[in-house]
Amino acid sequence: MEELYTLEREVGRGSYGVVFEGRMAKTGQKVAIKRLPCSNPECIELYLQELWAMRATAKNHVNVIALHSCLQQTGPRSLKPLKPGKLPLRLVESVLKGSVVRAPQSEETNNVQSDTKRRTNSASRLQDRTNTVQARAKLQEKSNSDSTTPQRPSNRARKRPAQSEEEQPGPLRCLALWLVMEYCDGGDLNQYLLSRPPDGQRNHSVVRQLCSAVSFLHSLGITHRDLKPDNVLVCVTPKGPVVKVADFGLSKMSEGAMDGHLTRQHFSSTCGSDFYMAPEVWGGLTYTAQADIFSLGVMFWAVLERITFLEEGTSQEQLGAYVCRGRWLMPLGEALWENADLQLCIPMKFKRAPPLPPPPGPAMCSLLSDMLASDPDARPPADQLEARLRSALKEDSR
């Protein structure tokens, strides 16, 4: 293994995996290490999409989270790095067949012998630290070949403790992928902005960086499909926050984007988060990368006016714009799907959370209206959005 890592603590847990704060053993540099358990084909497909998208971005944009390496776990203490540009063929086969594929018996024997010889202290340390962190946090996830994703505790409760990989008669398979990424010390965009007093210059910097990131992703043919403040991480620097678009599990890559035709690629899967989904996604129609522009518009509006909401069943304040329906909050996309002629009140004025930053000026309000248009073709494409944003902010500052 070229680089050795140790785990420090758990910093996040989602529907598909767990994120730890870790360090490179040689340099001491902080990294984020995301464990993705390969328990079923549906999850594996999302993991491969995320890996492929993050490799495509390389480390070429300051506002997109950087991937350092990817490790494949085939046993309790067996980890090996994946070669750049390669995907684990057995995981690809699992996605295509719709069931988790195990290695042939003959290959298993060779793998066990090879893994035994190659097992290094780094793999031991990584797994041991994982077990320690998980025990301290009272986690229920088991690091064995029968473990399930963190969202299925009922299945885990029925599992008996598994034997070690060497003792199991069954063939080897990939237990998990470990993505080693750059570490962001400012939390997500919700946490960072809402824990500080409003600042107009900071808000403008954030929206410019988000715009640059999405323009870069679309230029590579990557449609994110789940843009929201939770999926934007923040690095705190002396010069101000540096935001990083992250979480590419729902992303899609398209060919032909470099020549400006990304909006011709249509998708059909309804995915994303309610308060940021475009109306065409809400309606179950086919959609294009312009759905990302709508999500970005919701985020821009919320950041610039500090608009927040509490999602049903939660107590955590979140950034996001909405439409009021009596006592209920309706996502913008849903409201526009029901009424394409709905006129949004930009700025939102009295619905903003105190303390309040100055509302966006006329030029920025006009741009937000275009980004949030019910017609996807009326929204500015990403390659034009940066110039329009700079122009609007400059015009409103006069």
PAMI-530475 format. One record per residue: residue in three letters; x, y, z of N, C-alpha, C in turn. Coordinates in steps of 0.1 Angstrom, whole numbers, plus 5000, padded with zeros to 4 digits. Example, Ala and Ser with C-alpha at 12.3 -4.5 7.8 and 13.67 -1.06 7.14 Angstrom:
ALA513249435078512349555078513249675078
SER512849785071513749895071512950005079
//
This chain:
MET500849885000500050005000500950125000
GLU500650224991501450334989501350435001
GLU500150455006499950545017499250475028
LEU499550505041498950445052498150545059
TYR496950505065496050595071495650535084
THR495350625094494750595106493450675108
LEU492550615116491250675118491250745132
GLU490650865132490650945145489250935151
ARG488150975144486850985149485850985138
GLU484650945141483550955132483051105131
VAL482851155119482451285117481051295110
GLY480651195104479351195097478851055093
ARG477551045092476850915089475650945080
GLY475550885069474450905060473750775057
SER472950775046472150655042473050545037
TYR474250585032475050475025476350445031
GLY476850535040478250505045478550595057
VAL479750575062480250655074481450725070
VAL481650855075482850935072483650945085
PHE484950925084485850945096486851055093
GLU487251115104488451195103489651105104
GLY490651125096491851035096493051115093
ARG494151045093495451105090496351015081
MET497151075073498151005066499250975076
ALA499650845077500550805087501950875085
LYS502350885073503650935070503851085072
THR502751165068502851305069502051375080
GLY501051295086500251355096499051435090
GLN499051455077497951535071496551475073
LYS495651565077494251525079493651485066
VAL492851385067492051345055490651295060
ALA489651295051488351235054488351105047
ILE487951005055487850865050486450815051
LYS485950775039484550735038484450585036
ARG483750515045483550375043482250345037
LEU482250275025480950245018480850095018
PRO479950035026479749885027479149835014
CYS479749735008479249684995478249564998
SER477149595003476149495008475149454997
ASN474849544988473849514978474149584965
PRO473649534953473949594940473549744939
GLU472449784945471949914944472950014950
CYS473449984962474450064969475750064961
ILE476149954956477349944949477350034936
GLU476250034930476150124918476350264921
LEU475750314932475950454937477450474940
TYR478050384947479450394950480350414938
LEU480050324928480850334916480650464909
GLN479450514909479150644902479950754909
GLU479950744923480650854930482150844928
LEU482650724928484150704925484550754911
TRP483650724901483950754888483950914886
ALA482950974892482851114891483951184898
MET484351144910485451204917486751184910
ARG486951074903488151054895488251144883
ALA487051164877486951254866487351394869
THR487051444881487351574885488851594889
ALA489451474891490851464895491051564907
LYS491951654907492151754917492251884910
ASN491351904900491552014891490752144895
HIS489952134905489152254908489052274923
VAL489352384928489452414942488152404949
ASN487052414942485752404948485052274946
VAL485752174943485252034942486051944951
ILE485451864959486251784969487151694961
ALA488451684967489451614960489551464966
LEU489651374957489851234960491351204960
HIS491851154972493351114972493550974967
SER492650874972492850734968491550664971
CYS491450544966490350454969490950314973
LEU490450254984490950124988489750024988
GLN490149904984489149794984489349704996
GLN488349685004488449585015487849455011
THR488749345012488249215009488249125021
GLY488749165032488749085044488749185056
PRO488649125068488649205080489949295081
ARG491049245076492249325077492949325064
SER492249315053492849315040492349435032
LEU493249525029492949645021493949655010
LYS493449694998494449714987493949834979
PRO494849924975494450044967494050004953
LEU493050074948492650054934493550134925
LYS493850084914494650154904493850264898
PRO494450384896493750494889493150454876
GLY491850494874491250464861490650334860
LYS490750244871490250114871489050104881
LEU488050024877486949994886487049844890
PRO486649804902486649664906485649584897
LEU486149494889485349424880484249344887
ARG484549294898483449214905482349304910
LEU482649424914481549514917480749554905
VAL481449584894480649614882479749494878
GLU480249374879479449254876478249244886
SER478449284899477349274908476249374904
VAL476649494899475649584895474849534883
LEU475549474873474949424861474049294864
LYS474449214873473649094876472549114886
GLY472649224894471649244904471849164917
SER473049104919473349034931474849044933
VAL475149034946476549054950477348934945
VAL478348954937479148844931480348814939
ARG480548684942481648634949482748584940
ALA483948574945485048514936484848364935
PRO485348314923485348164921486148094932
GLN485847964935486547904946488047894944
SER488447874932489947864929490547994931
GLU489848104928490448234930490448264944
GLU489448214952489448244966490648194973
THR491048064970492248004976493448094974
ASN493648134961494748224958494748354965
ASN493448414966493348544972493648534987
VAL493148424994493448415008494948405011
GLN495648315003497048305004497748435002
SER497348504991497948624987497748734998
ASP496448745003496148845013496848815026
THR497048685029497848655042499248705041
LYS499848685029501248735027501348885027
ARG500348945020500449095018499949175030
ARG499349115039498649195050499749275057
THR499549405058500449495064499949555077
ASN500849615084500549685096499449795094
SER499549855082498649965079497249915078
ALA497049805072495649745071495149715085
SER496049655093495649625107495249745115
ARG496049845113495849965121494550035116
LEU494250035103493050095098491850025104
GLN491849895103490649825108490549825123
ASP491649825130491649825144491049965149
ARG491550075142491050205146489650215143
THR489150155132487750155128486950095139
ASN487349975144486649905155486649995167
THR487750055171487750145183486850255182
VAL486850325170485950445168484550395169
GLN484250285162482850245162482350205176
ALA483250145184482850105198482650225206
ARG483450325205483250445213481950515210
ALA481650515197480350585192479150495194
LYS479350365199478250275201477550245188
LEU478350225177477850195164477350045164
GLN476450015155475949885153476549815141
GLU477249885133477749825120478849725123
LYS478749605118479849505120480749495108
SER482049485110483049475099483249335096
ASN482249265090482349135085481649125072
SER481849005065481348995052479848995051
ASP479048975062477648975062477049105067
SER477849205069477349335074476549405064
THR475549485069474649555060474949695061
THR474249775053474449925053473949975067
PRO474450095070474050155083472550185085
GLN471750175074470350205075469550085077
ARG470149975080469349845081469649775094
PRO469349835106469649775119468849645121
SER467649635116466949505118467649385112
ASN468249405100468949295094470149255102
ARG470849365107472149335114471749265127
ALA470649295133470349225146470149075145
ARG469749035133469548895131470748815127
LYS471848885124473048825120473848765132
ARG474448645130475348595140476748655138
PRO477548665148478948705146479648615136
ALA480248685126480848605115482248565119
GLN482748455113484048415115484948515107
SER486248505109487248585101487248535087
GLU487748615078487648585064488448455061
GLU489548425069490248305066489548185070
GLU488648195080487948075086486648045078
GLN486148145070484948125063485148035051
PRO484247935049484347845038483947915025
GLY483148015026482648085014483748165007
PRO483548194994484548274987484648414991
LEU485748484988485948624991485048714982
ARG484748834988484148934980484549064986
CYS484149174979484549304984483549344995
LEU484049375007483249405018482949555018
ALA483849635013483649785014484649855005
LEU484249975001485250064995485550175005
TRP486750215005487150325014487650445005
LEU486950555005487350674997488150765006
VAL489350795003490250895011490251025004
MET489651125011489451255004490051365013
GLU490151485007490551605015489651635026
TYR490151675037489451705049488951855050
CYS487751875053487152015054486852035069
ASP487452135075487252165089486152255093
GLY485352305083484352405085482952335085
GLY482852205084481552145084480852165070
ASP479552145070478852175057478352315057
LEU477752355046477452495043476352545054
ASN475452455057474452495068475152535081
GLN476052435085476752455098477552585098
TYR478252605087479252715086478552845086
LEU477552865077476952995076476053035088
LEU475252935092474252955103474952975117
SER476152935118476852955131477553085132
ARG477453175121478153305121477153415118
PRO477453535122476553645118476553665103
PRO475453715097475453725083476453825078
ASP477053795066478053885061477853885046
GLY477554005040477354015026478453965017
GLN479654005020480853975012481053825013
ARG480953765024481053615026480053545017
ASN478753595018477753525010478053534995
HIS478553654990478853664976479953574972
SER480953554981482053464978481553324977
VAL480653284986480153144986479353124972
VAL478553214968477753184956478653184944
ARG479653264944480653264932481353134932
GLN481753084943482452954943481552844939
LEU480352844944479452734940479152734925
CYS479052854920478752874905479952814897
SER481152854902482352804895482452654895
ALA482152594907482152444908481252374899
VAL479952424898478952354890479352374875
SER479852494871480252514858481352414854
PHE482252394863483352304860482852154859
LEU481952114868481351984867480651964854
HIS479852064850479052044837479952044825
SER481052114826482052114815482651974813
LEU482651894824483151754823482051654820
GLY480851704818479751614816479151554828
ILE479451614840478951554853477751634857
THR476551574858475351634864475251574879
HIS475251664888475351624902474051564907
ARG472951624905471551574908471251574923
ASP472051624931471651634945472351754952
LEU472351864945472951984951472152044962
LYS472752064973472052114985473152154995
PRO472852235005473952285015474552165022
ASP473852055025474451945032475551885024
ASN475551895011476551835002477551934997
VAL477652045004478752145002479552155015
LEU480852125014481652125026482552255026
VAL483052295037483752425039485052405045
CYS486152465039487452465044487652615049
VAL488052625062488252765068489652805065
THR489852915059491252975056491253115061
PRO492553165062492653305066492053405057
LYS491853365044491253455034489753435033
GLY489153345041487753325040487453185037
PRO486153145037485753005034486052965020
VAL486452845018486552775005485552665005
VAL484552674996483552574996483852464986
LYS483452344989483752224981482452144979
VAL482052134966480952044963481351904965
ALA480551824972480851684975479651594973
ASP479851464976478751364976478251344961
PHE478951264954478551234940477851104938
GLY477251054948476550924947475450924937
LEU474751034935473651034926473951104912
SER475251134911475651204899475651114886
LYS475551174875475651104862476651174853
MET477351084845478351144836477751124822
SER477951224813477451224800478551254790
GLU478451194778479451224768478951344760
GLY479951414754479551524745479351654752
ALA479651664766479451784773480451894770
MET481651854766482651954763482352044751
ASP481451994742481052084731479752164734
GLY479352164747478252254751476852184749
HIS476752054748475451994746475051904758
LEU475451944770475051864781473551864783
THR472951974780471451984782470651894773
ARG471351834764470651734755470551594761
GLN471351574771471351444778470151444788
HIS469251344786468051344795468251224805
PHE467651254817467651154828466251134832
SER465951014838464550984841464350944856
SER465450914863465350874877464950994886
THR463950984894463551094903464451084915
CYS465351184917466351174928466651314932
GLY467151334944467551464950466851484963
SER466851604968466251634981465051734978
ASP463951714985462751784982462851934980
PHE463452004989463452144988464452204978
TYR465152114971466052164960465752104947
MET464852014946464551954933463752044923
ALA464152034911463552114900462052064898
PRO461252154892459852114890459651994881
GLU460551984870460451874861460851744868
VAL461651744878462051624885460851584895
TRP460251684901459051664909457951604901
GLY457751644888456751594880456951454873
GLY458151404876458451274870458851274855
LEU459151394850459451404836460951374834
THR461351354821462751344819463351484821
TYR464651494825465251624828466651624823
THR467251734824468651754819469451814831
ALA470751854827471651914837471052054842
GLN470052104835469452224840468752214853
ALA468452084857467952064870468952104881
ASP470252094878471252144887471152294889
ILE470852364878470852514879469652554888
PHE468552484887467452514896467852494911
SER468552374914468952354928469952464932
LEU470852504923471752604926471052734929
GLY469952764922469252884924468552884938
VAL468052774942467452764956468552794966
MET469752734964470852764974471252904974
PHE471452964962471853104961470853194969
TRP469553174966468553254972468653244988
ALA468753114992468853095007470053155013
VAL471153145006472453205012472353355012
LEU471953415001471953555000470953625010
GLU469853555013468853615022468753545035
ARG469653445037469653375050468253315053
ILE467653255043466353185044466553045050
THR465853015060465952885066464652815068
PHE464652685071463452615074463752495082
LEU462752435089462952315096462152205088
GLU462852105084462151995077461351915087
GLU460251865082459351785091460051675098
GLY459851665111460551555119461951585123
THR462451705120463851735124463851865132
SER464951895139465152015147466352095142
GLN466952055131468152115126467752225116
GLU468052345118467752455109468652435096
GLN467952455085468652435072468352555063
LEU469352585054469252685044468352635033
GLY467352715028466552675017465352765015
ALA465052795003463852875000462652784998
TYR461452844999460252764998459052864995
VAL457852804994456652874992455752845004
CYS455052935010454152915021452752875016
ARG452252765022450852725019450152715033
GLY449652835038449152835051450252815061
ARG450052715070451052685080452152595074
TRP452052545062452952445056453952515047
LEU455152455046456152505037456152405025
MET456152465013456152375001457452404993
PRO458152304989459352324981459052404968
LEU459952484964459752564952459452484940
GLY460152374938459952284927458552224926
GLU458052184938456752124938455652234935
ALA455852354941454952464938454952504924
LEU456052504917456152544903455652434894
TRP455752304898455152194891453652204891
GLU453052244902451652254903451152384896
ASN451952484895451552614889452752674882
ALA452952644869454152694862454152844861
ASP453052914863453053064862453153124876
LEU453453054886453653104899454753214899
GLN454453334905455453434906456153434920
LEU457453404920458153394932458453534937
CYS458353554950458653684957460053694960
ILE460853754951462353764954462653914954
PRO463153974966463553894978462353854986
MET462653764995461553705003461153795015
LYS462053885019461753995029461453935042
PHE460153935046459853905060459953765064
LYS460253675055460353535058461753495061
ARG462653585061464053555063464353545078
ALA465353465082465753445096466653555101
PRO466353615112467253715118468453655124
PRO469553725125469753865119469853855104
LEU469453965098469353965083470454035076
PRO470953975065471854045056471054135047
PRO471754225040471054305030470454225020
PRO469254245015468654165005469354184991
PRO469254084983469954094970469354214962
GLY470154274953469754384945468954334933
PRO468454434925467554404914468254314903
ALA469554334901470154244890470254104895
MET470554084908470653944914469353884915
CYS468253964918466953904919466453864905
SER466853934895466553894881467153764877
LEU468453754881469153624878468553504886
LEU468253534898467553424906466253384900
SER465453474895464253444888464453354876
ASP465553384868465853304857466353164861
MET467153154871467653024875466452934881
LEU465452994886464352924892463152914882
ALA463352944870462252934860461652794859
SER460352784858459752644857460152574844
ASP460452654833460952604821462452584821
PRO462952454820464452434821465252514811
ASP464652534799465352594788465452744791
ALA464652804800464752944803465852974813
ARG466352864820467452884829468752904822
PRO469652984827470953004820471752874822
PRO472452824811473352714813474552744821
ALA475152644826476252664836477452744830
ASP477752724817478852794811478552944809
GLN477352994810476953134809476653194823
LEU476453104833476053154846477153234853
GLU478353194852479453264859479453414855
ALA479453434842479553574837478353654842
ARG477153594841475953664846475953694861
LEU476553604868476653624883477553734886
ARG478753734880479653844882479053984878
SER478453984867477754104862476754154872
ALA475854064877474854104886475354154899
LEU476354084905476854134917477554264916
LYS478254284904478954414902477954524900
GLU476854504893475854604890475154644903
ASP474854544912474154574924475054644935
SER476354634933477254704942477454844940
ARG476954894928477255034925476355124933
//
